[in-house]
């Protein structure tokens, strides 16, 4: 654990797996590093933490206080200006404050030299300063898949959510395309009176009752989206209804976000180079000041101590103001310990598939048919002619170059990975004269297939099917193949399935908190896009000569706004619920089985563990009526933070109030009133934790504890039943874990076991997942590595 109170200004990864590959190269890396930016002249942007001007404890602040805070921050650099002037330093080297933060931290961002920081550190009230580091960036059917369209009691849209009407959703992202029909304000009411935000001048003419805010915090950058990511996430969370949405004529239907009548506010903190933490803090600061209700953060980076993580600190301030925050888990799966955004006060969202596939079947010359997917499949060419099939040898298997292989007029087999994105591989094949591409997964991606808008006829196959293709090529002197395009198919019974790229636990920053919290739709998600990705053949076959612009991409960046939109619906249905109560409702009502009734699988077609799915897959209708919730107030996190062995200053950097841990009864992580359990248990030992649950269901309810058996661990609950007599009544229980054998822990001490506790009434099942690790299984190292996006 880090002992110094340093804040790293980082460039966060936007958690999606299509466009980033085109810009950054797109390869998966098993290791990663934080990129620290130090300019040639020694100057850099520093995040500076100082003691609060006053102990506001999160209370509403006046404009006079804001002005006083700015002057207080300015005083730290004014003395530096005086000293630099005295020694004849050029005015261009004077320290400059870039952002004076009001809410997210007690501090500011400034352009400084190391010498200036050293001098500043002697001033009373200074806590820490660290140079800027860089974290890089991480539908038509998903509302139906999530049950929002149902007409019965489970249909959340129809019942009590009001389609998110009146809720303000803020997004930290790459900007937005304000003229897209997803951001039309048809049927949208004016924003509530509390709204204080605005639109930058270049976007303002297009702002309306739907898009009510758009501001850029990137120096010299516009709020207009040039990357597509922010437009896509905004459309996913709260896009209005748009008819005839499709990509390459596939997935056709009416597109909408999860909360189609909600308002959208975009805070541009990212560009093609990433998202610097000074801008992230400034965007969050503005979102809190403007009055957003939900904050959607599809960004991610390293696993860091929370006092080093600007997203953790900024979202704590948002949570204190009653703002629900949803964050992407990251795209560095399927390896373990690859998560971003691990703090317990935010919702960490992994990615899963939906039951829609865009089918493209490879038919080999030996008549074997292998099911794959691709968005690019013109109806005018449902079946290609049979063509020669070639698998490049030596250094060209990844298709980064095909100079040594004759591919003209042939179907080319390309391996996934190798530092080249999936779509770019197709571009290489096309440029070399290839007629089509067969993209085969590597072992780590297994059965997890993505449908991409390829630049030529193509299909992507699973790892096992790829082995069949390569074996066939090697078995005959004249291999051939064709691709049969079958279009959109609904009803895949193996859905949902965890995406291979979705980052996995355990939680490195806080191993006693199970992460991710939840999974939601994040594979092949159709949503708004700045430009058309359709080719000219497709455009000429469409009845609409100017169809709305959409794209289909994948990533935890796509699953995050799904959960943000669902939280917006819950805000309308339950306006008094705290962010923790909303999170609890989402987690305790999640499901763990696919449409076949089997356990949700991962990329290996084996049951996914809780480090992949958390509590399970989101179930919006059930979340609307959870029965019980595990609630938390902002100050409840202070004993938890002290229990992480943070110093008083480090805790203060997060909670923005004076804290003396010696005067606080610290708690172990697993004692936090969280809707899940992550336990480290030694041999022949037992641990007892307590939980308090609040009745938000029927006034008179009786719940009985039910424990799913955990191999090698005895679990006892007292009391075994809870009897509630009124709404909002709180009752507590104790749960004791005792390791009784090595059963389930393979090789004695090298594997986790899992189970669940459910409180069951005649109406509700309130389930909390449990993961037990042998004590000492892993050493928790908080380092400065950044999770690199999957391709």
C-alpha positions in Angstrom: 0.0 0.0 0.0 1.3 3.4 -0.8 2.1 5.5 2.2 2.5 8.9 0.6 -0.4 11.2 -0.1 0.2 11.7 -3.8 -2.4 12.4 -6.5 -1.5 11.3 -10.0 -2.8 13.3 -12.9 -3.3 10.5 -15.3 -4.8 9.9 -18.7 -7.6 7.4 -18.2 -8.6 4.7 -20.7 -11.9 5.0 -22.4 -13.3 1.5 -22.0 -14.3 0.4 -25.5 -12.8 -2.0 -27.9 -13.4 -0.8 -31.5 -12.3 2.8 -32.2 -9.4 3.0 -29.8 -7.7 0.2 -31.8 -7.8 2.3 -34.9 -6.1 5.2 -33.1 -3.8 3.5 -30.6 -3.0 0.2 -32.3 -5.4 -1.9 -30.2 -3.2 -4.7 -28.8 -3.8 -6.3 -25.5 -1.0 -6.1 -23.1 -0.4 -8.3 -20.1 1.5 -5.6 -18.4 0.8 -1.8 -18.3 2.3 1.4 -17.1 1.1 4.8 -16.1 2.3 7.5 -18.5 3.8 10.4 -16.7 4.0 13.6 -18.6 7.1 15.8 -17.9 7.7 18.6 -20.4 11.1 19.3 -21.8 11.4 22.6 -19.9 10.6 20.9 -16.6 7.1 22.4 -16.3 4.1 20.2 -16.0 0.5 20.3 -14.7 0.3 19.3 -11.1 -2.7 18.3 -9.0 -2.1 20.1 -5.7 -4.0 19.1 -2.5 -4.4 21.6 0.3 -6.2 21.7 3.6 -9.8 22.9 3.2 -10.4 26.6 3.7 -13.2 25.6 6.1 -14.7 22.3 7.2 -17.8 22.4 5.0 -18.7 18.7 5.4 -20.3 18.6 2.1 -22.8 21.4 2.9 -24.0 23.8 0.2 -21.5 26.5 -0.4 -22.2 30.1 -1.3 -20.6 32.1 -4.1 -18.7 34.1 -1.5 -17.2 30.9 -0.2 -16.2 29.9 -3.8 -14.5 33.2 -4.3 -12.7 32.8 -1.0 -11.6 29.3 -2.0 -10.2 30.5 -5.3 -8.2 33.3 -3.6 -7.0 30.8 -1.1 -5.8 28.5 -3.8 -4.3 31.5 -5.6 -2.3 32.4 -2.5 -0.2 29.2 -3.0 1.0 30.4 -6.3 1.1 34.1 -5.6 4.1 33.6 -3.3 5.8 31.7 -6.0 5.2 34.5 -8.5 6.8 37.0 -6.1 9.8 34.8 -5.6 10.3 34.1 -9.3 10.0 37.8 -10.1 12.6 38.6 -7.5 15.2 36.3 -9.2 14.3 37.6 -12.7 12.4 34.6 -14.1 10.6 35.2 -17.4 6.9 35.9 -16.9 6.1 33.0 -19.2 7.4 30.7 -16.5 5.2 32.1 -13.8 3.0 29.4 -12.1 -0.5 29.3 -13.5 -3.7 27.9 -11.9 -5.7 26.0 -14.5 -8.5 24.7 -12.3 -9.6 25.7 -8.9 -11.8 22.8 -7.7 -14.9 23.5 -5.6 -16.3 20.0 -4.9 -14.2 17.1 -6.1 -11.1 17.8 -4.0 -9.7 20.5 -1.8 -7.1 21.8 -4.2 -6.3 23.0 -7.7 -4.4 22.1 -10.9 -1.5 24.4 -11.8 1.4 24.5 -14.2 4.5 24.3 -12.1 8.1 23.2 -12.0 9.5 20.7 -9.4 11.3 23.6 -7.8 8.1 25.6 -7.4 6.4 22.5 -5.9 9.3 22.2 -3.4 8.9 25.8 -2.4 5.1 25.5 -2.2 5.4 22.5 0.1 6.7 24.8 2.8 3.5 26.8 2.9 1.0 26.0 5.7 -2.0 24.0 4.4 -0.1 22.2 1.7 -0.7 18.5 1.6 0.7 17.0 -1.6 1.4 17.6 -5.3 2.2 15.2 -8.1 2.8 15.7 -11.8 0.2 14.9 -14.4 0.0 11.4 -15.7 -2.1 10.1 -18.5 -4.9 7.5 -18.5 -6.1 6.6 -22.0 -9.7 6.1 -23.1 -11.6 2.5 -22.2 -29.5 0.5 -28.9 -32.2 -1.1 -31.0 -32.5 -4.3 -28.9 -30.8 -4.0 -25.5 -33.9 -2.2 -23.9 -36.0 -5.2 -25.0 -33.4 -7.7 -23.8 -33.4 -6.0 -20.4 -37.2 -6.3 -20.2 -37.9 -2.5 -20.3 -40.5 -3.0 -23.0 -42.5 -5.6 -21.3 -46.2 -4.8 -20.7 -46.5 -6.8 -17.5 -45.4 -5.9 -14.0 -41.7 -6.5 -14.9 -41.8 -3.8 -17.6 -40.0 -1.0 -15.9 -40.7 1.6 -18.5 -44.4 1.1 -18.3 -44.6 0.8 -14.5 -43.1 3.7 -12.6 -39.9 5.0 -14.2 -41.4 7.6 -16.5 -38.7 6.8 -19.0 -36.3 8.8 -16.9 -38.3 12.0 -17.3 -36.7 15.0 -15.5 -33.5 13.1 -14.5 -30.2 14.8 -15.5 -27.4 12.4 -16.6 -23.9 13.8 -16.9 -21.2 12.0 -18.9 -17.4 12.5 -18.8 -16.3 11.6 -22.3 -15.0 12.8 -25.7 -17.9 15.2 -26.5 -21.2 14.8 -28.3 -22.8 15.2 -31.8 -25.6 17.6 -30.9 -27.4 17.4 -34.2 -27.9 13.6 -34.0 -31.6 12.7 -33.9 -30.9 10.7 -30.7 -30.6 14.1 -29.0 -33.8 15.6 -30.4 -35.9 17.1 -27.7 -39.2 15.9 -29.2 -41.4 15.0 -26.2 -38.8 16.1 -23.7 -39.8 18.5 -20.9 -37.6 21.5 -20.0 -34.8 20.8 -17.4 -35.7 21.2 -13.7 -35.2 24.6 -12.1 -32.1 23.3 -10.2 -30.1 23.0 -13.4 -27.2 25.5 -13.5 -25.3 24.2 -16.5 -24.7 25.6 -20.0 -23.4 24.8 -23.4 -20.2 26.0 -25.0 -20.7 28.5 -27.8 -19.9 26.0 -30.6 -22.6 23.7 -29.4 -25.1 26.1 -27.9 -27.2 26.6 -31.1 -28.0 22.9 -31.1 -28.6 22.5 -27.3 -32.3 21.9 -26.4 -34.4 20.3 -23.7 -32.6 17.0 -24.4 -29.0 18.1 -24.6 -28.9 20.7 -21.8 -25.2 21.0 -21.2 -22.0 20.6 -23.2 -18.7 22.0 -22.0 -15.1 21.1 -22.8 -12.3 21.0 -20.2 -9.6 20.1 -22.7 -7.5 23.1 -23.6 -8.2 24.2 -27.1 -10.8 21.5 -27.7 -14.4 21.7 -28.6 -17.4 19.8 -27.1 -18.1 18.5 -30.6 -17.3 14.8 -30.7 -14.6 13.9 -33.2 -14.0 10.3 -31.8 -17.5 9.0 -31.6 -17.2 7.5 -28.1 -19.1 10.3 -26.3 -21.9 10.3 -28.8 -22.3 6.6 -28.5 -22.4 6.5 -24.7 -24.8 9.5 -24.6 -27.1 7.7 -27.0 -26.9 4.5 -24.9 -27.8 6.1 -21.6 -30.5 8.6 -22.7 -30.9 8.8 -26.5 -34.4 9.7 -27.7 -36.4 7.3 -29.9 -35.1 7.1 -33.4 -36.7 4.9 -36.1 -34.9 2.9 -38.8 -31.7 2.7 -36.9 -29.2 0.1 -38.2 -25.6 -0.5 -39.2 -24.9 -1.9 -42.6 -28.7 -2.7 -42.7 -28.4 -5.0 -39.7 -30.0 -4.7 -36.2 -32.7 -2.6 -37.8 -35.3 -1.1 -35.5 -36.1 1.8 -33.2 -33.1 2.9 -31.2 -33.3 4.5 -27.8 -31.3 4.9 -24.6 -32.2 3.3 -21.3 -33.8 6.6 -20.1 -35.1 8.1 -23.3 -36.8 11.1 -21.7 -33.9 12.1 -19.4 -31.7 15.1 -20.0 -28.1 14.8 -21.1 -25.1 16.9 -20.1 -21.7 16.3 -21.7 -18.4 17.2 -20.0 -15.6 16.8 -22.5 -12.5 15.5 -20.7 -11.0 13.3 -23.3 -9.6 13.5 -26.8 -7.8 11.0 -29.0 -4.8 11.1 -26.7 -6.7 10.3 -23.6 -8.1 11.9 -20.5 -5.9 13.9 -18.2 -6.9 13.8 -14.6 -6.9 17.6 -14.2 -9.7 17.7 -16.8 -11.5 14.8 -15.3 -11.6 16.6 -11.9 -12.7 19.8 -13.6 -15.5 18.0 -15.4 -16.7 16.3 -12.3 -16.5 19.5 -10.4 -18.7 21.2 -13.0 -21.2 18.3 -13.1 -21.6 18.5 -9.3 -22.0 22.3 -9.4 -24.5 22.1 -12.4 -26.8 19.7 -10.6 -26.6 16.3 -12.4 -28.4 13.3 -10.8 -26.4 10.5 -12.4 -22.8 10.5 -13.6 -21.7 8.1 -16.2 -17.9 7.5 -16.4 -16.7 5.2 -19.2 -13.1 5.8 -18.3 -10.5 3.7 -16.5 -6.9 3.3 -15.6 -4.7 1.7 -13.0 -5.6 0.1 -9.8 -4.6 2.8 -7.4 -5.0 3.6 -3.7 -8.1 5.8 -3.6 -6.2 8.9 -2.5 -4.1 8.5 -5.7 -7.2 8.0 -8.0 -8.9 11.1 -9.2 -12.0 9.1 -10.3 -12.3 7.7 -6.8 -11.9 11.1 -5.1 -14.2 12.9 -7.5 -16.9 10.3 -7.3 -16.8 10.4 -3.5 -17.7 14.1 -3.7 -20.5 13.3 -6.2 -21.8 10.6 -4.0 -21.8 13.0 -1.0 -24.1 15.2 -3.0 -26.5 12.4 -3.7 -25.3 11.7 -7.3 -25.2 8.1 -8.4 -22.0 7.2 -10.3 -21.6 4.3 -12.7 -18.1 3.4 -14.0 -16.6 1.0 -16.5 -14.8 -2.0 -15.1 -12.1 -1.8 -17.8 -11.2 -3.8 -21.0 -8.2 -5.7 -19.8 -9.8 -9.1 -19.3 -9.9 -12.0 -19.1 -6.9 -12.0 -16.8 -7.6 -11.5 -13.1 -6.7 -8.4 -11.1 -7.3 -6.1 -14.2 -10.0 -3.9 -12.8 -10.4 -0.1 -13.0 -12.7 1.9 -10.6 -12.7 -0.3 -7.5 -14.0 2.2 -4.9 -17.1 1.0 -3.0 -19.1 4.2 -3.4 -19.3 3.8 -7.2 -20.9 1.0 -9.3 -18.3 -0.9 -11.3 -19.8 -2.4 -14.4 -18.5 -5.4 -16.5 -19.6 -6.2 -20.0 -21.8 -9.1 -21.3 -23.5 -10.1 -24.5 -27.2 -9.8 -25.5 -29.2 -12.3 -27.4 -28.7 -10.6 -30.8 -26.2 -11.9 -33.3 -25.2 -10.6 -36.7 -24.5 -14.0 -38.3 -21.9 -14.7 -40.9 -21.3 -18.4 -41.5 -18.0 -19.7 -42.9 -18.5 -22.7 -45.2 -15.3 -24.6 -45.8 -14.6 -26.7 -48.9 -15.1 -29.9 -46.9 -18.7 -28.7 -46.2 -18.0 -27.9 -42.5 -20.0 -24.8 -41.4 -18.7 -22.5 -38.7 -20.9 -19.8 -37.1 -19.3 -16.3 -36.9 -20.4 -12.7 -36.9 -19.8 -9.5 -38.9 -21.8 -6.3 -39.3 -20.7 -5.8 -42.9 -23.0 -8.1 -44.9 -24.9 -6.7 -47.8 -28.3 -8.2 -48.5 -27.4 -7.9 -52.2 -24.6 -10.5 -51.6 -25.9 -13.1 -49.1 -23.5 -15.8 -50.3 -20.0 -15.2 -51.7 -18.7 -17.6 -54.4 -16.3 -20.3 -53.2 -12.8 -18.8 -53.2 -9.3 -20.1 -52.4 -8.6 -20.0 -48.7 -5.1 -19.0 -47.4 -3.5 -18.9 -44.0 -0.4 -16.6 -44.0 2.7 -18.1 -42.6 5.6 -17.0 -40.5 5.3 -13.4 -39.3 2.1 -12.6 -41.2 -0.4 -14.6 -39.2 -1.7 -11.4 -37.6 -2.1 -9.7 -41.0 -0.2 -6.6 -39.9 1.5 -7.1 -43.3 0.9 -9.4 -46.2 3.8 -8.6 -48.4 5.1 -12.2 -48.4 1.7 -13.9 -49.1 -0.3 -14.0 -52.3 -3.8 -13.2 -51.2 -5.3 -11.7 -54.4 -8.9 -12.9 -54.9 -8.6 -15.1 -51.8 -10.3 -15.6 -48.4 -7.5 -14.8 -45.9 -7.3 -16.2 -42.4 -6.0 -13.7 -39.8 -5.2 -14.3 -36.2 -6.7 -11.9 -33.6 -4.1 -9.8 -31.7 -0.5 -9.0 -32.6 -0.8 -5.2 -32.1 -3.3 -4.7 -35.0 -7.0 -4.0 -34.5 -9.6 -6.3 -35.9 -11.0 -3.8 -38.5 -7.5 -2.6 -39.5 -6.6 -6.3 -40.3 -9.4 -6.3 -42.8 -8.0 -3.1 -44.3 -4.6 -4.7 -44.8 -6.2 -7.7 -46.4 -8.2 -5.5 -48.8 -5.2 -3.4 -49.7 -3.3 -6.5 -50.6 -6.1 -7.6 -52.9 -7.8 -10.1 -50.6 -11.5 -10.8 -51.3 -12.6 -11.6 -47.8 -11.2 -12.2 -44.2 -11.8 -14.9 -41.6 -10.7 -13.5 -38.2 -10.0 -16.2 -35.7 -9.8 -15.7 -31.9 -6.7 -16.3 -29.9 -7.0 -18.6 -26.9 -7.5 -15.8 -24.4 -10.6 -14.5 -26.2 -12.0 -18.0 -26.6 -15.6 -18.1 -27.6 -16.2 -14.3 -27.2 -17.0 -13.0 -30.7 -17.6 -9.4 -31.7 -19.5 -8.2 -34.8 -17.4 -5.4 -36.4 -18.1 -3.0 -39.3 -15.4 -4.6 -41.5 -14.2 -2.9 -44.7 -14.7 -6.1 -46.7 -16.7 -9.3 -46.4 -15.6 -11.0 -43.2 -16.5 -13.2 -40.3 -15.0 -13.6 -36.8 -14.8 -17.1 -35.3 -14.1 -18.6 -31.9 -10.8 -20.0 -30.9 -11.9 -23.6 -31.3 -13.5 -23.0 -34.7 -10.3 -21.2 -35.7 -8.4 -24.3 -35.0 -10.7 -26.2 -37.3 -10.1 -23.7 -40.1 -6.3 -23.9 -39.8 -6.4 -27.7 -39.6 -8.5 -27.8 -42.8 -6.1 -25.4 -44.6 -3.2 -27.7 -43.7 -5.0 -30.9 -44.7 -5.5 -30.1 -48.4 -3.5 -28.6 -51.2 -6.4 -26.5 -52.5 -8.5 -25.2 -49.6 -11.6 -23.1 -50.4 -14.3 -21.3 -48.4 -17.2 -19.0 -48.7 -19.2 -16.8 -46.3 -23.0 -17.0 -46.0 -24.4 -13.8 -44.5 -27.5 -14.5 -42.5 -28.3 -11.1 -41.0 -29.7 -10.3 -37.6 -30.7 -13.3 -35.4 -32.5 -12.7 -32.1 -32.8 -15.3 -29.4 -29.3 -16.6 -28.7 -29.9 -18.9 -25.6 -26.3 -18.6 -24.3 -26.8 -14.9 -23.6 -25.8 -13.2 -21.5 -22.2 -14.3 -21.6 -19.3 -12.4 -20.1 -17.1 -10.7 -22.8 -13.5 -11.8 -22.9 -12.3 -8.2 -22.7 -14.3 -7.4 -19.5 -11.8 -6.8 -16.7 -11.8 -9.2 -13.7 -11.3 -9.0 -10.0 -10.1 -9.5 -7.4 -10.1 -5.9 -6.2 -6.5 -4.8 -5.7 -7.2 -1.5 -4.1 -9.5 -3.0 -1.5 -9.5 -6.8 -1.5 -12.4 -6.9 1.0 -14.8 -5.4 -1.5 -16.0 -7.7 -4.3 -15.7 -6.1 -7.8 -17.0 -5.8 -10.4 -20.4 -5.1 -8.9 -22.6 -6.1 -11.9 -22.5 -6.9 -15.6 -24.7 -5.4 -18.3 -24.9 -5.2 -22.1 -21.5 -4.2 -23.6 -21.0 -6.3 -26.8 -22.1 -5.3 -30.2 -24.1 -2.3 -28.9 -25.8 -0.1 -31.5 -26.0 3.6 -30.7 -25.5 7.1 -32.1 -22.4 7.9 -34.0 -21.1 11.2 -35.6 -20.6 9.8 -39.1 -22.0 6.9 -41.2 -20.0 3.7 -41.2 -22.1 2.1 -43.9 -20.6 1.5 -47.2 -22.0 2.9 -50.5 -23.6 -0.5 -51.5 -25.6 -0.5 -48.3 -26.7 3.1 -48.7 -28.0 2.5 -52.2 -30.2 -0.4 -51.0 -31.8 1.6 -48.2 -35.2 3.1 -48.6 -34.0 6.2 -46.7 -31.4 8.0 -48.7 -30.1 9.7 -45.6 -30.4 7.2 -42.7 -29.5 8.2 -39.2 -25.9 7.6 -38.3 -25.3 4.7 -35.9 -22.4 2.4 -35.1 -22.0 -1.0 -33.3 -19.1 -1.2 -30.9 -18.2 -3.1 -27.7 -16.6 -2.5 -24.4 -17.3 -1.8 -20.7 -17.7 1.8 -22.0 -21.0 0.5 -23.5 -22.2 -1.5 -20.4 -21.5 1.5 -18.1 -24.1 3.8 -19.7 -26.7 1.0 -19.7 -26.4 0.9 -15.9 -26.3 4.7 -15.7 -29.6 4.9 -17.6 -31.2 2.2 -15.4 -30.1 4.2 -12.3 -31.8 7.2 -13.8 -35.0 5.2 -14.1 -34.7 4.2 -10.4 -34.1 7.8 -9.5 -37.6 8.6 -10.8 -39.2 5.6 -9.3 -37.6 6.1 -5.9 -36.5 9.8 -5.5 -35.6 9.4 -1.8 -33.1 6.5 -2.3 -29.5 7.2 -1.7 -26.8 6.2 -4.3 -25.9 3.2 -2.0 -29.6 2.1 -1.9 -29.8 2.3 -5.8 -26.6 0.3 -6.1 -27.9 -2.3 -3.6 -31.2 -2.7 -5.5 -29.3 -3.3 -8.7 -26.9 -5.8 -7.2 -29.3 -7.9 -4.9 -31.8 -8.4 -7.7 -29.3 -9.5 -10.4 -29.6 -12.9 -12.1 -26.9 -15.5 -12.6 -28.4 -17.7 -15.3 -28.5 -17.3 -19.1 -31.6 -17.7 -21.3 -31.1 -21.5 -21.3 -31.3 -21.6 -17.5 -27.7 -22.5 -17.1 -25.0 -20.5 -15.3 -23.8 -17.4 -17.1 -20.6 -18.4 -19.0 -17.3 -16.7 -19.7 -15.3 -16.7 -22.9 -14.3 -20.4 -22.2 -18.0 -21.5 -22.2 -17.5 -22.4 -18.6 -19.5 -20.9 -15.7 -18.1 -17.4 -14.9 -17.0 -16.7 -11.4 -17.9 -13.8 -9.2 -14.7 -11.9 -10.1 -16.2 -11.7 -13.7 -19.9 -11.1 -13.0 -20.0 -9.7 -9.5 -23.6 -10.0 -8.3 -24.7 -11.1 -11.8 -26.5 -9.5 -14.7 -28.7 -6.4 -14.2 -32.4 -7.0 -14.0 -34.1 -3.5 -14.1 -37.7 -4.7 -13.3 -36.6 -6.5 -10.2 -34.3 -3.7 -9.1 -37.4 -1.5 -9.0 -38.8 -3.6 -6.2 -35.8 -5.1 -4.3 -37.6 -5.6 -0.9 -34.5 -4.7 1.1 -31.5 -2.5 0.6 -28.0 -2.3 2.1 -27.7 1.5 2.7 -24.7 3.7 3.4 -24.2 7.3 4.2 -21.1 9.3 3.2 -19.6 9.3 6.7 -20.0 5.5 6.9 -17.0 5.2 4.6 -14.6 7.0 7.0 -14.1 4.0 9.4 -13.6 1.8 6.3 -10.9 4.2 4.9 -9.1 4.3 8.2 -9.3 0.5 8.2 -7.3 0.6 4.9 -4.4 2.0 7.0 -4.5 5.3 5.2 -3.0 8.3 7.0 -5.2 11.0 8.3 -4.2 13.2 5.4 -4.9 10.5 2.8 -8.4 10.0 4.2 -8.9 13.8 4.2 -7.9 14.0 0.6 -10.8 11.7 -0.2 -13.6 12.9 2.2 -12.5 16.6 2.3 -12.9 17.0 6.0 -10.6 16.7 9.0 -10.2 13.1 10.0 -8.2 11.7 12.9 -8.3 7.9 12.5 -7.0 7.5 16.0 -10.4 8.8 17.2 -12.3 6.6 14.7 -13.3 3.0 15.3 -11.8 1.5 12.2 -13.5 -1.4 10.5 -12.2 -4.2 8.2 -13.2 -3.8 4.6 -15.7 -6.7 4.7 -17.5 -5.0 7.6 -18.6 -2.1 5.3 -22.4 -2.4 4.8 -22.0 -3.6 1.3 -24.3 -5.8 -0.8 -21.6 -8.5 -1.3 -18.9 -10.2 0.7 -15.2 -10.8 -0.2 -13.5 -12.7 2.6 -9.9 -13.8 3.2 -10.0 -16.7 5.6 -7.1 -18.6 7.2 -7.0 -22.3 8.1 -9.0 -23.2 11.2 -10.1 -19.6 11.7 -13.5 -17.8 11.7 -14.6 -14.3 11.0 -17.9 -12.6 11.9 -19.3 -9.5 10.1 -22.6 -7.7 10.5 -24.9 -6.1 8.0 -27.9 -3.8 8.4 -30.7 -3.9 5.8 -33.5 -1.5 5.3 -37.1 -2.5 4.3 -38.2 -0.6 1.2 -40.9 -3.2 0.3 -44.1 -4.2 2.0 -44.6 -2.9 5.6 -45.2 -6.3 7.1 -42.6 -8.7 5.7 -40.7 -11.7 7.0 -37.4 -12.8 5.4 -35.6 -16.1 6.0 -31.9 -16.5 5.4 -30.8 -19.0 2.8 -27.2 -19.9 2.3 -25.8 -21.4 -0.9 -23.2 -24.0 0.2 -19.6 -22.9 0.0 -17.1 -25.8 -0.3 -14.8 -26.0 2.7 -16.5 -23.1 4.5 -19.1 -23.2 7.2 -21.5 -20.2 7.2 -23.8 -19.3 10.1 -26.3 -16.5 10.2 -28.0 -15.0 13.2 -30.8 -14.3 13.4 -32.1 -16.7 10.8 -35.2 -14.7 10.1 -36.0 -10.9 10.0 -39.5 -9.6 10.7 -40.2 -6.1 9.5 -43.2 -4.2 10.7 -42.9 -0.9 8.7 -41.3 0.6 5.7 -37.8 2.0 6.2 -37.3 -0.1 9.3 -33.7 -1.3 9.7 -32.7 -4.7 11.1 -29.2 -6.2 11.4 -27.8 -9.7 11.2 -24.4 -11.3 11.8 -22.7 -13.7 9.5 -19.8 -16.0 10.5 -17.4 -17.7 8.2 -15.3 -20.7 9.4 -12.9 -22.6 7.2 -13.4 -26.2 8.0 -11.4 -28.0 5.2 -9.5 -27.5 2.0 -12.4 -28.8 0.0 -12.8 -26.5 -3.0 -9.4 -24.9 -2.6 -7.4 -26.8 -5.2 -3.9 -27.6 -4.1 -4.8 -26.7 -0.6 -4.4 -22.9 -0.8 -4.6 -21.7 -4.4 -8.2 -21.2 -5.4 -11.2 -19.2 -4.2 -14.6 -20.6 -3.4 -18.0 -18.9 -3.7 -21.6 -18.9 -2.6 -24.3 -16.5 -1.6 -26.7 -15.4 1.2 -30.2 -14.7 0.2 -33.0 -13.2 2.3 -36.2 -14.7 1.0 -39.8 -13.5 1.6 -43.0 -14.5 0.0 -42.3 -11.8 -2.6 -38.6 -11.0 -2.8 -35.2 -12.6 -3.0 -32.4 -10.3 -1.7 -29.2 -12.0 -2.8 -25.6 -11.1 -1.9 -22.7 -13.0 -3.5 -19.9 -14.4 -1.3 -16.3 -15.0 -2.3 -13.8 -16.7 0.1 -10.1 -16.7 -0.6 -7.5 -18.5 1.5 -5.6 -16.0 3.6 -2.2 -15.3 2.0 -3.3 -16.4 -1.5 -2.1 -13.2 -3.0 -0.2 -10.2 -1.9 -2.0 -6.9 -2.6 0.2 -4.5 -4.4 -1.0 -1.1 -5.3 1.3 -0.1 -8.1 1.2 2.5 -10.8 0.2 0.3 -13.7 -2.5 1.2 -16.2 -4.8 -1.4 -17.7 -4.4 -1.3 -21.4 -7.5 -1.7 -23.6 -8.3 -5.0 -25.3 -8.0 -4.7 -29.0 
